[in-house]
Amino acid sequence: MENMNVNYLVIGGIVLILLILLLFFLKRNHKDEKEFEKDVIQNELETEKHGDDKT
């Protein structure tokens, strides 16, 4: 059997990059979720205002 040399520096770099990307996407998702909730609330308030005009 061949002896495989593992380059832990390369593996560590790849893991570090993956963790950074994961944190970036989680932070961005949280920010987008807050913006979405804000937009939904704003749209509901605008709908209620227009609903009052019809009565």
C-alpha positions as CSV (number, residue, x, y, z in Angstrom):
1,M,0.0,0.0,0.0
2,E,1.1,3.5,-0.8
3,N,1.7,5.8,2.1
4,M,-0.5,8.9,1.7
5,N,0.9,12.2,2.9
6,V,-1.8,14.5,4.3
7,N,-1.1,18.2,4.0
8,Y,-2.9,19.5,7.1
9,L,-2.1,23.1,6.2
10,V,-4.1,22.8,2.9
11,I,-7.0,21.0,4.7
12,G,-6.9,23.6,7.5
13,G,-7.1,26.4,4.9
14,I,-10.0,24.9,3.1
15,V,-11.9,24.3,6.4
16,L,-11.2,27.9,7.4
17,I,-12.5,29.3,4.1
18,L,-15.6,27.1,4.5
19,L,-16.3,28.3,8.0
20,I,-15.9,32.0,6.9
21,L,-18.3,31.4,4.0
22,L,-20.8,29.7,6.3
23,L,-20.7,32.6,8.8
24,F,-21.0,35.1,6.0
25,F,-24.1,33.4,4.6
26,L,-25.7,32.9,8.0
27,K,-25.2,36.6,8.8
28,R,-26.5,37.7,5.4
29,N,-29.5,35.4,5.7
30,H,-30.4,36.9,9.1
31,K,-30.1,40.4,7.6
32,D,-32.3,39.5,4.6
33,E,-34.8,37.8,6.9
34,K,-35.2,41.0,9.0
35,E,-35.6,43.1,5.8
36,F,-38.2,40.7,4.5
37,E,-40.2,40.9,7.8
38,K,-40.0,44.7,7.7
39,D,-41.3,44.7,4.1
40,V,-44.2,42.4,5.0
41,I,-45.2,44.5,8.0
42,Q,-45.0,47.7,5.9
43,N,-47.1,46.1,3.1
44,E,-49.7,45.0,5.7
45,L,-49.9,48.5,7.1
46,E,-50.4,49.9,3.6
47,T,-53.1,47.4,2.8
48,E,-55.0,48.4,6.0
49,K,-54.8,52.0,5.0
50,H,-56.3,51.2,1.5
51,G,-58.9,49.0,3.2
52,D,-60.2,52.0,5.2
53,D,-60.8,54.0,2.0
54,K,-63.2,51.4,0.6
55,T,-65.6,51.4,3.6
